[in-house]
């Protein structure tokens, strides 16, 4: 397995990464809610699950969309020295 050339830019700019990060956060909250009272979230379980599912679906959709800002390869910094 090899990283893509502009992996840093993708990691910080791609919508799919941000959306899947939202899924991770919501999933973590859902797991934490099992240790806390369900009423403390003040959100219905059905709404919460629907939000998590929609974020996951949006992440998949965003992953296959062309993102113009990610199309150009990252310029190498020549000041690093080697």
Number of C-alpha atoms within 10 A of each C-alpha: 3 4 7 9 10 15 14 12 15 18 12 10 14 20 19 22 17 16 22 20 15 17 21 15 13 18 15 11 13 18 11 12 14 9 8 12 10 14 10 8 13 8 11 11 13 9 10 15 15 12 15 21 14 14 21 19 16 16 21 16 13 18 16 9 11 10 14 7 11 14 11 10 12 13 7 8 7 7 6 6 5 4
